[in-house]
Amino acid sequence: MIYLFYENLNKYNTKKINSQRSSSDFGNCENCKQPNTFYAWCQTCDPEKNDQQGCSSGDSRIDKCIKDFQCKATMHSEVIEWIPFDRLEKVKKIGVGGFGTVFSATWLDGIRTTKYEHGKYVNCRSKSTKVALKTLSNSRNFRENSPDFFLKEFKNHMECRLEGSNLEIYGLTRNLNNNEHLDIKAGEYLMVFQFANHGNLCKYLKKYFTKLTWKDKLLQLMEISSDLAKIHKAGYTHCDFHSGNILQDHSTSYISDLGLSKKIECISTNEIFGVMPYVAPEVLLGKGYTSAADIYGLGIIMTEMSTGQRPFDGYPFDVKLATMICKGLRPEFAPGTPDCYVELAKSCMDQDPQKRPTANDVVLNLFHQYKYIKGYNNQDKLCIKNKYLAADKIIKTLVIKPQIHPESNYTSKSINISRIASKVKSTK
């Protein structure tokens, strides 16, 4: 099992623990007498109770979307809901991406949880909780159209969450009033989700890179690749996979920003969006996104974890760089990076997408490397441990000097693939 790499039960995905237990472990529902799917939770009866107690968005189509996902919840903490905007306080703008603005806020009602008290399990809420909000593009005036086009990112996250991805989604809200201090327009809908106290992985590396050991970084990469495997298992490709779209809450990593994610059968090759250094060469040449293209992005992130620097910083993100990527240019690794790590990252960045490993393959490979650092008694692997320990010492001596270029923009934007394809063809 790929989940063995977690060091304690607090790091396990609760749903995976649930799936490994017999339903009889959770008792039977007092109402229908059928086995519960989790402590104090019956998937048949409890969503109906929640529906009777919950708030309405005022739009039957959005209410139906929320209810559909509520009925799929196998435990109390998975239940999403409509959250009135007046239940959110201390709203503060914390970031702007290519497809939305992100805010932090305090949710007065608190997140759902299950606890054991007085000899039984009960469903309850935590105290007021800090959460994140993200605007959903084109959500202000949809009345004449289906809300599906702006609910896409929310639905993508929920579908992947049901497969076990780690980012917690709490529900939807809507701002009804213009606020000159915030970049939220009246009528705009927002997704409410887990707050990450360290922002994204890029910011986290910038602040803590020299303090992180290779053991820390391998564990982070296992979490990231495991989350990516769950997205792929749900039938999606991320299509915008880079370190700015990986959230860092304490020491745990979560993949976010699934707004561009698509079911594999729905992917078009006509137009792409992304951050150029993370985009696979075949995608730059117009062949479309696949799960292998996400793996390429993972390989680029692995170089970033090695050096502490964004890929190709100092380069303009233009047709010339794209052409060099298509011809085999890849980011470098930091001095002392162990060969087994470099070999895995290079396999992820292979020019041929068919030769790249799957996300599950990456998890297992990283787990074995992590296991050797942890001190498993295998003399044959002692050299790997020693290389990582030596690399830890080198990290503390590295001088990181970002080389900012005015045309280097690590925010997702449209990429003209026809110009790239023409340039590559003309330079053969």
C-alpha positions as CSV (number, residue, x, y, z in Angstrom):
1,M,0.0,0.0,0.0
2,I,1.3,3.4,-1.0
3,Y,0.0,4.9,2.3
4,L,2.5,3.1,4.4
5,F,4.9,6.1,4.1
6,Y,2.9,8.1,6.7
7,E,4.6,8.1,10.0
8,N,1.5,8.0,12.2
9,L,-2.3,7.7,12.0
10,N,-2.7,11.5,12.1
11,K,-1.2,11.7,8.7
12,Y,-3.4,9.0,7.2
13,N,-6.2,9.9,4.9
14,T,-9.2,9.1,7.1
15,K,-11.2,7.7,4.1
16,K,-8.4,5.2,3.4
17,I,-8.5,4.0,7.0
18,N,-12.3,3.7,6.7
19,S,-12.1,1.6,3.5
20,Q,-9.8,-0.9,5.2
21,R,-12.2,-1.5,8.0
22,S,-15.4,-3.6,8.0
23,S,-18.5,-1.5,8.1
24,S,-19.5,-3.4,11.2
25,D,-16.7,-1.6,13.1
26,F,-18.9,1.6,13.0
27,G,-22.1,0.1,14.3
28,N,-25.5,0.2,12.7
29,C,-27.8,3.2,12.0
30,E,-30.4,3.7,14.7
31,N,-32.9,4.6,12.0
32,C,-32.6,2.1,9.1
33,K,-30.5,-0.5,11.0
34,Q,-28.0,-0.7,8.2
35,P,-24.2,-0.6,8.8
36,N,-22.8,2.9,9.3
37,T,-20.1,4.0,6.9
38,F,-18.2,5.8,9.7
39,Y,-18.6,6.5,13.4
40,A,-22.0,8.1,14.0
41,W,-22.7,8.3,10.2
42,C,-25.2,6.5,8.0
43,Q,-24.7,7.4,4.4
44,T,-28.4,6.7,3.7
45,C,-30.0,8.6,6.5
46,D,-27.7,11.3,7.7
47,P,-27.4,13.4,4.5
48,E,-31.2,13.8,4.7
49,K,-31.0,15.1,8.2
50,N,-28.4,17.6,7.1
51,D,-30.5,18.7,4.2
52,Q,-33.3,19.6,6.6
53,Q,-31.0,21.7,8.7
54,G,-29.0,23.4,6.1
55,C,-29.2,26.8,4.4
56,S,-30.2,27.4,0.8
57,S,-28.2,29.3,-1.8
58,G,-31.4,30.7,-3.3
59,D,-30.8,28.8,-6.6
60,S,-32.2,25.3,-6.9
61,R,-29.5,24.2,-9.3
62,I,-26.7,25.1,-6.9
63,D,-28.7,23.5,-4.0
64,K,-29.0,20.3,-6.0
65,C,-25.2,20.3,-6.7
66,I,-24.5,20.6,-3.0
67,K,-27.1,18.0,-2.1
68,D,-25.7,15.5,-4.6
69,F,-22.3,15.7,-3.0
70,Q,-23.7,15.5,0.5
71,C,-25.4,12.2,-0.4
72,K,-22.0,10.8,-1.4
73,A,-20.4,11.7,2.0
74,T,-19.3,8.6,3.9
75,M,-18.6,10.6,7.1
76,H,-19.7,13.8,8.8
77,S,-16.5,15.7,8.0
78,E,-17.0,15.1,4.3
79,V,-20.3,16.9,4.2
80,I,-20.2,20.2,2.2
81,E,-22.8,23.0,2.6
82,W,-24.0,26.4,1.6
83,I,-22.3,28.9,3.8
84,P,-23.9,32.3,4.2
85,F,-21.3,35.1,3.6
86,D,-22.3,36.7,6.9
87,R,-20.9,33.7,8.7
88,L,-17.5,34.6,7.4
89,E,-15.5,37.3,9.2
90,K,-12.0,38.9,8.9
91,V,-12.0,38.3,5.2
92,K,-8.6,39.2,3.8
93,K,-7.1,39.0,0.4
94,I,-4.0,36.8,0.3
95,G,-3.3,36.0,-3.3
96,V,-4.2,36.3,-7.0
97,G,-3.8,33.5,-9.5
98,G,-4.4,33.2,-13.2
99,F,-8.1,32.2,-12.6
100,G,-9.2,33.6,-9.3
101,T,-8.5,35.6,-6.2
102,V,-7.9,33.9,-2.8
103,F,-8.9,35.1,0.6
104,S,-8.5,34.0,4.2
105,A,-11.5,34.2,6.5
106,T,-12.8,33.0,9.9
107,W,-15.8,30.7,9.5
108,L,-17.9,31.3,12.6
109,D,-19.7,27.9,12.5
110,G,-16.5,25.9,12.4
111,I,-15.7,22.7,10.4
112,R,-17.5,19.4,10.9
113,T,-15.9,16.7,13.0
114,T,-16.7,13.6,14.9
115,K,-15.5,13.0,18.4
116,Y,-15.8,10.5,21.2
117,E,-17.4,11.6,24.4
118,H,-19.5,10.1,27.2
119,G,-19.0,6.6,25.8
120,K,-20.1,7.2,22.2
121,Y,-19.2,9.0,19.0
122,V,-21.0,12.2,18.2
123,N,-21.0,14.5,15.2
124,C,-20.2,18.1,16.0
125,R,-18.4,21.2,14.9
126,S,-15.1,22.7,15.9
127,K,-14.8,26.2,17.2
128,S,-14.6,29.0,14.6
129,T,-12.1,28.0,12.0
130,K,-9.7,29.9,9.6
131,V,-10.6,28.9,6.1
132,A,-9.7,29.9,2.5
133,L,-12.0,31.4,-0.1
134,K,-11.5,31.4,-3.9
135,T,-13.5,33.3,-6.4
136,L,-15.1,31.2,-9.1
137,S,-14.6,32.8,-12.5
138,N,-17.6,34.2,-14.4
139,S,-20.0,33.5,-11.5
140,R,-21.7,36.8,-11.1
141,N,-24.4,36.8,-13.7
142,F,-25.3,33.3,-14.7
143,R,-29.0,33.3,-14.3
144,E,-29.8,32.7,-17.9
145,N,-27.3,29.9,-18.2
146,S,-26.4,26.8,-16.3
147,P,-24.1,27.4,-13.3
148,D,-22.0,24.4,-14.4
149,F,-19.5,26.6,-16.2
150,F,-18.4,28.3,-13.0
151,L,-19.0,25.3,-10.7
152,K,-16.4,23.3,-12.7
153,E,-13.5,23.9,-10.3
154,F,-15.7,23.1,-7.3
155,K,-17.0,19.9,-8.9
156,N,-13.5,18.8,-9.9
157,H,-12.2,19.2,-6.4
158,M,-15.2,17.3,-5.0
159,E,-14.9,14.4,-7.4
160,C,-11.2,14.1,-6.5
161,R,-12.0,14.5,-2.8
162,L,-14.3,11.5,-3.1
163,E,-11.3,9.5,-4.4
164,G,-9.3,10.5,-1.3
165,S,-7.4,13.7,-2.4
166,N,-6.3,15.5,0.7
167,L,-7.5,19.1,0.3
168,E,-10.6,19.6,2.4
169,I,-13.6,21.4,0.7
170,Y,-16.2,22.9,3.0
171,G,-18.8,24.3,0.6
172,L,-19.8,27.4,-1.4
173,T,-20.7,31.0,-0.5
174,R,-21.7,34.2,-2.3
175,N,-20.8,37.8,-1.6
176,L,-23.9,40.0,-2.1
177,N,-22.4,43.4,-1.6
178,N,-19.6,45.4,-3.2
179,N,-16.6,45.9,-0.9
180,E,-14.1,48.5,-1.9
181,H,-11.5,47.0,0.4
182,L,-11.7,43.5,-1.1
183,D,-11.5,42.3,-4.7
184,I,-14.9,40.5,-4.5
185,K,-17.7,41.8,-6.7
186,A,-21.3,41.8,-5.6
187,G,-22.9,38.5,-6.6
188,E,-19.7,36.6,-7.0
189,Y,-19.6,33.0,-5.8
190,L,-16.6,31.5,-3.9
191,M,-15.4,28.1,-2.9
192,V,-14.6,27.6,0.8
193,F,-11.8,25.2,1.5
194,Q,-9.0,24.4,3.9
195,F,-6.6,27.2,4.8
196,A,-2.9,26.6,4.3
197,N,-0.8,28.5,6.8
198,H,2.3,28.5,4.6
199,G,0.7,29.4,1.4
200,N,2.0,27.5,-1.6
201,L,5.0,25.2,-2.0
202,C,7.0,27.9,-3.8
203,K,6.7,30.3,-0.9
204,Y,7.4,27.6,1.6
205,L,10.6,26.6,-0.2
206,K,11.7,30.2,-0.4
207,K,11.3,30.6,3.4
208,Y,12.4,27.2,4.7
209,F,14.6,25.6,2.0
210,T,17.9,25.6,4.0
211,K,16.1,24.2,7.1
212,L,14.5,21.3,5.3
213,T,16.2,17.9,5.3
214,W,15.9,15.5,2.4
215,K,13.8,13.3,4.6
216,D,11.3,16.2,4.9
217,K,11.3,16.8,1.1
218,L,10.8,13.2,0.2
219,L,7.8,13.0,2.5
220,Q,6.4,16.1,0.9
221,L,6.9,14.7,-2.5
222,M,5.2,11.4,-1.5
223,E,2.2,13.4,-0.3
224,I,2.1,15.4,-3.6
225,S,2.5,12.4,-5.9
226,S,0.0,10.4,-3.8
227,D,-2.5,13.3,-4.2
228,L,-1.8,13.4,-7.9
229,A,-2.5,9.6,-8.1
230,K,-5.9,10.2,-6.6
231,I,-6.7,12.9,-9.1
232,H,-5.7,10.6,-12.0
233,K,-7.7,7.7,-10.4
234,A,-10.8,10.0,-10.5
235,G,-10.3,10.2,-14.2
236,Y,-8.9,13.7,-14.3
237,T,-5.7,15.3,-15.5
238,H,-4.6,18.5,-13.6
239,C,-3.5,20.4,-16.7
240,D,-1.9,23.2,-14.6
241,F,0.5,21.4,-12.3
242,H,3.2,23.6,-10.7
243,S,4.5,24.5,-7.3
244,G,2.2,27.6,-7.0
245,N,-0.8,25.2,-7.1
246,I,0.4,23.0,-4.2
247,L,-0.7,24.3,-0.8
248,Q,1.4,23.9,2.2
249,D,-0.4,23.6,5.6
250,H,2.2,23.2,8.3
251,S,4.4,20.3,6.9
252,T,1.7,18.7,4.7
253,S,1.2,19.3,1.0
254,Y,-2.1,19.5,-0.9
255,I,-2.8,19.9,-4.6
256,S,-5.2,22.7,-5.4
257,D,-6.5,24.8,-8.3
258,L,-8.3,22.2,-10.3
259,G,-10.1,24.8,-12.4
260,L,-8.3,23.7,-15.6
261,S,-8.5,20.0,-14.8
262,K,-10.5,17.9,-17.3
263,K,-11.8,14.4,-17.7
264,I,-9.3,12.8,-20.0
265,E,-11.8,12.3,-22.8
266,C,-12.7,16.0,-22.8
267,I,-9.2,17.5,-23.3
268,S,-8.8,19.8,-26.3
269,T,-5.5,20.5,-28.1
270,N,-6.6,23.9,-29.5
271,E,-5.6,26.1,-26.6
272,I,-3.5,25.6,-23.5
273,F,-3.0,27.6,-20.3
274,G,-0.1,27.0,-17.9
275,V,3.2,28.1,-16.5
276,M,5.7,27.4,-19.4
277,P,8.6,25.8,-17.5
278,Y,6.2,23.1,-16.0
279,V,4.4,22.3,-19.3
280,A,5.4,19.1,-21.0
281,P,7.1,19.4,-24.4
282,E,4.4,17.3,-26.2
283,V,1.8,19.7,-24.8
284,L,3.8,22.7,-26.1
285,L,3.7,21.0,-29.5
286,G,0.0,20.8,-29.5
287,K,-0.5,17.1,-28.6
288,G,-2.7,17.8,-25.6
289,Y,-2.6,17.1,-21.9
290,T,-2.5,13.6,-20.5
291,S,-1.7,12.2,-17.0
292,A,1.9,11.8,-18.3
293,A,2.0,15.6,-18.8
294,D,1.2,16.0,-15.1
295,I,4.0,13.7,-14.3
296,Y,6.4,15.9,-16.3
297,G,5.3,18.8,-14.1
298,L,6.0,16.6,-11.0
299,G,9.6,16.1,-12.4
300,I,10.0,19.8,-12.7
301,I,8.8,20.3,-9.1
302,M,11.4,17.7,-8.0
303,T,14.2,19.9,-9.5
304,E,12.7,22.8,-7.6
305,M,12.8,20.8,-4.4
306,S,16.5,20.1,-5.1
307,T,17.6,23.6,-5.8
308,G,15.1,25.8,-4.0
309,Q,14.7,27.9,-7.1
310,R,11.9,28.1,-9.7
311,P,12.7,26.4,-12.9
312,F,14.3,28.6,-15.6
313,D,14.2,31.7,-13.5
314,G,16.1,34.4,-15.4
315,Y,14.7,33.2,-18.7
316,P,12.0,35.0,-20.6
317,F,9.0,32.7,-21.0
318,D,8.8,33.0,-24.7
319,V,8.9,30.9,-27.9
320,K,12.7,30.5,-27.7
321,L,12.5,28.9,-24.2
322,A,9.6,26.7,-25.3
323,T,11.6,25.5,-28.3
324,M,14.6,24.7,-26.1
325,I,12.3,22.7,-23.8
326,C,10.9,20.8,-26.8
327,K,14.5,20.0,-27.8
328,G,15.4,18.6,-24.4
329,L,16.3,21.5,-22.1
330,R,15.5,20.7,-18.5
331,P,16.2,22.5,-15.1
332,E,19.4,21.5,-13.3
333,F,19.8,19.9,-9.9
334,A,21.6,21.2,-6.8
335,P,25.2,19.9,-6.2
336,G,25.1,16.7,-4.2
337,T,21.6,15.6,-5.1
338,P,21.6,11.8,-4.8
339,D,21.7,9.9,-8.1
340,C,18.6,7.8,-7.3
341,Y,16.6,11.0,-6.9
342,V,18.0,12.6,-10.1
343,E,17.3,9.4,-12.0
344,L,13.6,9.4,-10.9
345,A,13.1,13.1,-11.6
346,K,14.6,12.7,-15.1
347,S,12.4,9.7,-15.8
348,C,9.4,12.0,-15.0
349,M,10.7,14.6,-17.4
350,D,11.5,12.1,-20.2
351,Q,10.9,13.5,-23.7
352,D,8.7,10.5,-24.5
353,P,5.5,10.6,-22.3
354,Q,5.2,6.8,-22.7
355,K,8.4,6.3,-20.8
356,R,7.4,8.4,-17.8
357,P,6.3,6.6,-14.6
358,T,2.8,6.8,-13.2
359,A,2.1,8.8,-10.0
360,N,1.8,5.6,-8.0
361,D,5.2,4.5,-9.4
362,V,6.7,7.7,-8.2
363,V,5.2,7.3,-4.7
364,L,6.6,3.8,-4.3
365,N,10.0,4.8,-5.6
366,L,10.1,7.8,-3.2
367,F,8.9,5.6,-0.3
368,H,11.9,3.3,-0.8
369,Q,14.3,6.2,-0.8
370,Y,12.7,7.6,2.3
371,K,12.8,4.2,3.9
372,Y,16.6,4.1,3.4
373,I,17.1,7.5,5.1
374,K,14.9,6.4,8.0
375,G,17.6,3.8,8.8
376,Y,16.3,0.4,7.7
377,N,19.0,-2.1,8.3
378,N,20.1,-2.9,4.8
379,Q,23.8,-2.6,4.2
380,D,23.3,-2.6,0.4
381,K,21.3,0.6,0.7
382,L,23.5,2.3,3.3
383,C,25.3,4.3,0.5
384,I,21.9,5.9,-0.5
385,K,21.4,7.0,3.1
386,N,24.9,8.4,3.3
387,K,24.4,10.4,0.1
388,Y,21.2,12.0,1.4
389,L,22.9,12.8,4.7
390,A,25.8,14.4,2.8
391,A,23.3,16.3,0.6
392,D,21.6,17.7,3.8
393,K,24.9,19.4,4.7
394,I,25.3,20.8,1.2
395,I,21.8,22.4,1.3
396,K,22.8,24.6,4.3
397,T,25.7,26.0,2.2
398,L,23.7,26.8,-1.0
399,V,23.2,30.4,-1.9
400,I,19.9,30.9,-3.6
401,K,19.8,33.9,-5.9
402,P,16.5,34.2,-7.9
403,Q,17.2,35.8,-11.3
404,I,14.0,37.6,-12.0
405,H,13.3,38.3,-15.7
406,P,10.5,40.8,-16.6
407,E,9.1,38.2,-19.0
408,S,9.2,35.4,-16.4
409,N,5.7,35.1,-15.0
410,Y,4.9,32.1,-12.8
411,T,1.1,32.6,-13.1
412,S,-0.9,30.5,-15.5
413,K,-1.6,32.2,-18.8
414,S,-2.4,31.4,-22.4
415,I,0.4,29.8,-24.4
416,N,0.5,30.1,-28.2
417,I,1.3,26.6,-29.3
418,S,1.0,27.2,-33.0
419,R,4.0,29.6,-32.9
420,I,6.0,27.1,-30.8
421,A,5.3,24.2,-33.2
422,S,6.3,26.4,-36.2
423,K,9.5,27.5,-34.6
424,V,10.5,23.9,-33.6
425,K,9.7,22.7,-37.2
426,S,11.8,25.5,-38.7
427,T,14.9,24.7,-36.5
428,K,15.1,21.0,-37.3
